[in-house]
Amino acid sequence: MRTRLGGVNALYPTPTVLVGAMVNGRPNFNTIAHIGILNYGPGAEGARELISVAMARRHFTPQGIREHGQFSINVPSEDLIRETDFCGVVSGAKEDKSSLFTLFYGELPAAPMIEECPVCMECQLVDTYEVKGYHVFIGEIVETHAREDALTDGKLDLSKIRPLLFDMSSRKYWGLRPEPVGDCWRIGVGLKKERQGK
Protein backbone atom coordinates (compact mmCIF):
# COMPACT_ATOMS: atom_id res chain seq x y z
CA MET A 1 0.00 0.00 0.00
CA ARG A 2 1.19 3.53 -0.80
CA THR A 3 0.21 6.99 0.43
CA ARG A 4 -0.28 9.74 -2.13
CA LEU A 5 1.66 12.85 -1.11
CA GLY A 6 0.79 15.13 -4.00
CA GLY A 7 3.50 16.84 -6.03
CA VAL A 8 6.09 16.58 -3.26
CA ASN A 9 9.75 16.54 -4.27
CA ALA A 10 11.09 13.31 -2.78
CA LEU A 11 14.70 13.64 -3.93
CA TYR A 12 15.98 14.92 -0.59
CA PRO A 13 18.49 14.80 0.99
CA THR A 14 20.70 17.07 -1.07
CA PRO A 15 24.18 18.37 -0.28
CA THR A 16 24.29 21.65 1.62
CA VAL A 17 26.79 24.10 0.16
CA LEU A 18 27.90 27.68 0.65
CA VAL A 19 27.72 29.57 -2.64
CA GLY A 20 30.23 32.40 -2.79
CA ALA A 21 30.22 35.53 -4.95
CA MET A 22 31.51 39.08 -4.90
CA VAL A 23 28.61 41.45 -4.19
CA ASN A 24 29.08 45.21 -3.94
CA GLY A 25 32.84 44.77 -3.74
CA ARG A 26 32.94 42.21 -0.93
CA PRO A 27 32.70 38.42 -0.63
CA ASN A 28 29.33 36.97 0.32
CA PHE A 29 28.12 33.44 1.01
CA ASN A 30 24.65 31.94 0.83
CA THR A 31 23.60 28.51 2.11
CA ILE A 32 22.01 26.53 -0.72
CA ALA A 33 20.79 22.94 -0.96
CA HIS A 34 19.11 23.11 -4.36
CA ILE A 35 22.08 22.20 -6.50
CA GLY A 36 22.52 19.61 -9.21
CA ILE A 37 25.07 17.77 -11.30
CA LEU A 38 24.35 18.28 -15.00
CA ASN A 39 27.04 16.10 -16.52
CA TYR A 40 30.06 14.02 -15.59
CA GLY A 41 33.31 14.48 -17.43
CA PRO A 42 33.87 16.56 -20.56
CA GLY A 43 30.83 16.87 -22.79
CA ALA A 44 30.65 16.24 -26.52
CA GLU A 45 31.88 19.77 -27.18
CA GLY A 46 34.73 19.38 -24.68
CA ALA A 47 32.94 21.44 -22.04
CA ARG A 48 34.00 21.04 -18.45
CA GLU A 49 31.66 19.57 -15.88
CA LEU A 50 28.50 21.60 -15.27
CA ILE A 51 26.61 22.25 -12.05
CA SER A 52 23.30 24.01 -11.38
CA VAL A 53 22.44 26.23 -8.43
CA ALA A 54 18.89 27.44 -7.71
CA MET A 55 18.43 30.54 -5.53
CA ALA A 56 15.36 32.57 -4.65
CA ARG A 57 15.40 35.92 -6.43
CA ARG A 58 15.16 37.80 -3.12
CA HIS A 59 18.64 36.61 -2.07
CA PHE A 60 21.63 38.98 -2.12
CA THR A 61 24.16 36.61 -3.73
CA PRO A 62 22.56 36.33 -7.22
CA GLN A 63 23.32 40.02 -7.78
CA GLY A 64 27.06 39.26 -7.66
CA ILE A 65 26.81 36.12 -9.78
CA ARG A 66 24.97 38.01 -12.50
CA GLU A 67 27.37 40.97 -12.35
CA HIS A 68 30.64 39.02 -12.47
CA GLY A 69 29.64 35.72 -14.09
CA GLN A 70 31.58 33.78 -11.45
CA PHE A 71 30.79 31.96 -8.21
CA SER A 72 32.13 29.31 -5.88
CA ILE A 73 30.62 26.17 -4.40
CA ASN A 74 32.04 25.44 -0.94
CA VAL A 75 31.24 22.08 0.67
CA PRO A 76 31.14 22.48 4.46
CA SER A 77 31.74 19.61 6.86
CA GLU A 78 29.58 18.86 9.89
CA ASP A 79 32.03 20.97 11.93
CA LEU A 80 30.73 24.09 10.15
CA ILE A 81 27.02 23.46 10.80
CA ARG A 82 26.41 26.66 12.81
CA GLU A 83 28.23 28.91 10.36
CA THR A 84 26.54 27.20 7.41
CA ASP A 85 23.06 27.62 8.85
CA PHE A 86 23.88 31.21 9.84
CA CYS A 87 24.71 32.02 6.21
CA GLY A 88 21.22 30.84 5.30
CA VAL A 89 19.31 32.82 7.94
CA VAL A 90 21.14 36.17 7.68
CA SER A 91 21.22 38.36 4.57
CA GLY A 92 24.56 39.48 3.19
CA ALA A 93 22.91 42.85 2.57
CA LYS A 94 22.81 43.31 6.35
CA GLU A 95 25.92 41.51 7.59
CA ASP A 96 29.40 40.61 6.34
CA LYS A 97 29.19 36.82 6.45
CA SER A 98 32.68 36.46 4.98
CA SER A 99 34.13 37.45 8.37
CA LEU A 100 33.19 33.97 9.63
CA PHE A 101 35.78 32.33 7.39
CA THR A 102 39.34 32.39 6.09
CA LEU A 103 39.08 33.16 2.37
CA PHE A 104 41.19 32.22 -0.61
CA TYR A 105 40.95 32.64 -4.38
CA GLY A 106 41.90 30.49 -7.34
CA GLU A 107 41.70 31.38 -11.03
CA LEU A 108 38.48 33.40 -10.80
CA PRO A 109 38.77 36.71 -8.92
CA ALA A 110 35.02 36.98 -8.20
CA ALA A 111 34.64 33.45 -6.79
CA PRO A 112 35.70 33.64 -3.11
CA MET A 113 36.33 30.28 -1.46
CA ILE A 114 36.37 29.14 2.16
CA GLU A 115 39.55 27.62 3.58
CA GLU A 116 37.62 25.82 6.35
CA CYS A 117 35.55 23.87 3.79
CA PRO A 118 37.21 20.58 2.78
CA VAL A 119 36.18 20.97 -0.88
CA CYS A 120 35.64 24.12 -2.95
CA MET A 121 34.84 24.59 -6.64
CA GLU A 122 35.22 27.76 -8.65
CA CYS A 123 32.64 28.12 -11.40
CA GLN A 124 32.22 30.26 -14.49
CA LEU A 125 28.60 31.17 -15.24
CA VAL A 126 27.47 29.76 -18.60
CA ASP A 127 23.70 30.24 -18.43
CA THR A 128 20.89 31.56 -16.25
CA TYR A 129 17.22 30.60 -16.17
CA GLU A 130 14.35 32.30 -14.36
CA VAL A 131 11.89 29.76 -12.96
CA LYS A 132 8.97 30.64 -10.67
CA GLY A 133 10.75 33.12 -8.41
CA TYR A 134 14.14 31.42 -8.68
CA HIS A 135 17.37 32.10 -10.51
CA VAL A 136 18.89 28.86 -11.79
CA PHE A 137 22.57 29.40 -12.49
CA ILE A 138 24.48 26.93 -14.65
CA GLY A 139 28.19 26.98 -13.92
CA GLU A 140 31.17 25.34 -15.56
CA ILE A 141 33.57 24.00 -12.94
CA VAL A 142 36.92 25.67 -13.67
CA GLU A 143 38.85 24.13 -10.76
CA THR A 144 38.17 22.01 -7.69
CA HIS A 145 40.26 22.63 -4.58
CA ALA A 146 40.44 19.89 -1.95
CA ARG A 147 42.26 19.95 1.36
CA GLU A 148 44.74 17.11 1.78
CA ASP A 149 42.79 15.81 4.79
CA ALA A 150 39.73 15.32 2.54
CA LEU A 151 41.52 12.85 0.26
CA THR A 152 42.43 9.19 0.26
CA ASP A 153 44.90 8.13 -2.44
CA GLY A 154 44.35 11.45 -4.21
CA LYS A 155 40.57 11.05 -4.43
CA LEU A 156 37.76 12.75 -2.52
CA ASP A 157 36.74 10.70 0.52
CA LEU A 158 33.21 11.33 1.85
CA SER A 159 34.08 9.85 5.23
CA LYS A 160 36.74 12.56 5.61
CA ILE A 161 34.71 15.39 4.07
CA ARG A 162 31.67 14.65 6.30
CA PRO A 163 29.28 16.78 4.21
CA LEU A 164 26.03 18.22 5.52
CA LEU A 165 22.90 16.89 3.85
CA PHE A 166 19.66 18.89 3.80
CA ASP A 167 16.21 17.33 4.18
CA MET A 168 13.19 19.55 3.56
CA SER A 169 10.70 17.08 5.06
CA SER A 170 12.31 16.90 8.52
CA ARG A 171 13.89 20.39 8.35
CA LYS A 172 17.12 18.77 9.54
CA TYR A 173 20.73 18.64 8.48
CA TRP A 174 21.96 15.09 8.26
CA GLY A 175 25.40 13.57 7.99
CA LEU A 176 26.47 10.22 6.64
CA ARG A 177 25.13 8.54 9.77
CA PRO A 178 21.53 7.57 10.65
CA GLU A 179 20.70 10.50 12.95
CA PRO A 180 20.35 14.22 12.23
CA VAL A 181 23.20 16.63 12.89
CA GLY A 182 21.00 19.67 13.64
CA ASP A 183 17.89 21.73 12.90
CA CYS A 184 17.76 23.76 9.67
CA TRP A 185 17.13 27.49 10.03
CA ARG A 186 17.61 27.19 13.80
CA ILE A 187 21.08 26.03 14.76
CA GLY A 188 22.64 29.15 13.20
CA VAL A 189 20.30 31.52 15.05
CA GLY A 190 22.40 31.16 18.22
CA LEU A 191 25.44 32.34 16.28
CA LYS A 192 23.40 35.26 14.95
CA LYS A 193 22.54 36.31 18.52
CA GLU A 194 26.16 35.94 19.63
CA ARG A 195 27.35 38.17 16.76
CA GLN A 196 24.71 40.80 17.50
CA GLY A 197 25.93 40.90 21.11
CA LYS A 198 29.45 41.95 20.00
C-alpha positions in Angstrom: 0.0 0.0 0.0 1.2 3.5 -0.8 0.2 7.0 0.4 -0.3 9.7 -2.1 1.7 12.8 -1.1 0.8 15.1 -4.0 3.5 16.8 -6.0 6.1 16.6 -3.3 9.7 16.5 -4.3 11.1 13.3 -2.8 14.7 13.6 -3.9 16.0 14.9 -0.6 18.5 14.8 1.0 20.7 17.1 -1.1 24.2 18.4 -0.3 24.3 21.6 1.6 26.8 24.1 0.2 27.9 27.7 0.6 27.7 29.6 -2.6 30.2 32.4 -2.8 30.2 35.5 -4.9 31.5 39.1 -4.9 28.6 41.4 -4.2 29.1 45.2 -3.9 32.8 44.8 -3.7 32.9 42.2 -0.9 32.7 38.4 -0.6 29.3 37.0 0.3 28.1 33.4 1.0 24.6 31.9 0.8 23.6 28.5 2.1 22.0 26.5 -0.7 20.8 22.9 -1.0 19.1 23.1 -4.4 22.1 22.2 -6.5 22.5 19.6 -9.2 25.1 17.8 -11.3 24.4 18.3 -15.0 27.0 16.1 -16.5 30.1 14.0 -15.6 33.3 14.5 -17.4 33.9 16.6 -20.6 30.8 16.9 -22.8 30.6 16.2 -26.5 31.9 19.8 -27.2 34.7 19.4 -24.7 32.9 21.4 -22.0 34.0 21.0 -18.4 31.7 19.6 -15.9 28.5 21.6 -15.3 26.6 22.3 -12.0 23.3 24.0 -11.4 22.4 26.2 -8.4 18.9 27.4 -7.7 18.4 30.5 -5.5 15.4 32.6 -4.7 15.4 35.9 -6.4 15.2 37.8 -3.1 18.6 36.6 -2.1 21.6 39.0 -2.1 24.2 36.6 -3.7 22.6 36.3 -7.2 23.3 40.0 -7.8 27.1 39.3 -7.7 26.8 36.1 -9.8 25.0 38.0 -12.5 27.4 41.0 -12.3 30.6 39.0 -12.5 29.6 35.7 -14.1 31.6 33.8 -11.5 30.8 32.0 -8.2 32.1 29.3 -5.9 30.6 26.2 -4.4 32.0 25.4 -0.9 31.2 22.1 0.7 31.1 22.5 4.5 31.7 19.6 6.9 29.6 18.9 9.9 32.0 21.0 11.9 30.7 24.1 10.2 27.0 23.5 10.8 26.4 26.7 12.8 28.2 28.9 10.4 26.5 27.2 7.4 23.1 27.6 8.9 23.9 31.2 9.8 24.7 32.0 6.2 21.2 30.8 5.3 19.3 32.8 7.9 21.1 36.2 7.7 21.2 38.4 4.6 24.6 39.5 3.2 22.9 42.8 2.6 22.8 43.3 6.3 25.9 41.5 7.6 29.4 40.6 6.3 29.2 36.8 6.4 32.7 36.5 5.0 34.1 37.4 8.4 33.2 34.0 9.6 35.8 32.3 7.4 39.3 32.4 6.1 39.1 33.2 2.4 41.2 32.2 -0.6 41.0 32.6 -4.4 41.9 30.5 -7.3 41.7 31.4 -11.0 38.5 33.4 -10.8 38.8 36.7 -8.9 35.0 37.0 -8.2 34.6 33.5 -6.8 35.7 33.6 -3.1 36.3 30.3 -1.5 36.4 29.1 2.2 39.6 27.6 3.6 37.6 25.8 6.3 35.5 23.9 3.8 37.2 20.6 2.8 36.2 21.0 -0.9 35.6 24.1 -2.9 34.8 24.6 -6.6 35.2 27.8 -8.7 32.6 28.1 -11.4 32.2 30.3 -14.5 28.6 31.2 -15.2 27.5 29.8 -18.6 23.7 30.2 -18.4 20.9 31.6 -16.3 17.2 30.6 -16.2 14.4 32.3 -14.4 11.9 29.8 -13.0 9.0 30.6 -10.7 10.7 33.1 -8.4 14.1 31.4 -8.7 17.4 32.1 -10.5 18.9 28.9 -11.8 22.6 29.4 -12.5 24.5 26.9 -14.7 28.2 27.0 -13.9 31.2 25.3 -15.6 33.6 24.0 -12.9 36.9 25.7 -13.7 38.8 24.1 -10.8 38.2 22.0 -7.7 40.3 22.6 -4.6 40.4 19.9 -1.9 42.3 20.0 1.4 44.7 17.1 1.8 42.8 15.8 4.8 39.7 15.3 2.5 41.5 12.9 0.3 42.4 9.2 0.3 44.9 8.1 -2.4 44.3 11.5 -4.2 40.6 11.1 -4.4 37.8 12.7 -2.5 36.7 10.7 0.5 33.2 11.3 1.9 34.1 9.8 5.2 36.7 12.6 5.6 34.7 15.4 4.1 31.7 14.6 6.3 29.3 16.8 4.2 26.0 18.2 5.5 22.9 16.9 3.9 19.7 18.9 3.8 16.2 17.3 4.2 13.2 19.5 3.6 10.7 17.1 5.1 12.3 16.9 8.5 13.9 20.4 8.4 17.1 18.8 9.5 20.7 18.6 8.5 22.0 15.1 8.3 25.4 13.6 8.0 26.5 10.2 6.6 25.1 8.5 9.8 21.5 7.6 10.6 20.7 10.5 13.0 20.3 14.2 12.2 23.2 16.6 12.9 21.0 19.7 13.6 17.9 21.7 12.9 17.8 23.8 9.7 17.1 27.5 10.0 17.6 27.2 13.8 21.1 26.0 14.8 22.6 29.1 13.2 20.3 31.5 15.1 22.4 31.2 18.2 25.4 32.3 16.3 23.4 35.3 14.9 22.5 36.3 18.5 26.2 35.9 19.6 27.4 38.2 16.8 24.7 40.8 17.5 25.9 40.9 21.1 29.4 41.9 20.0 
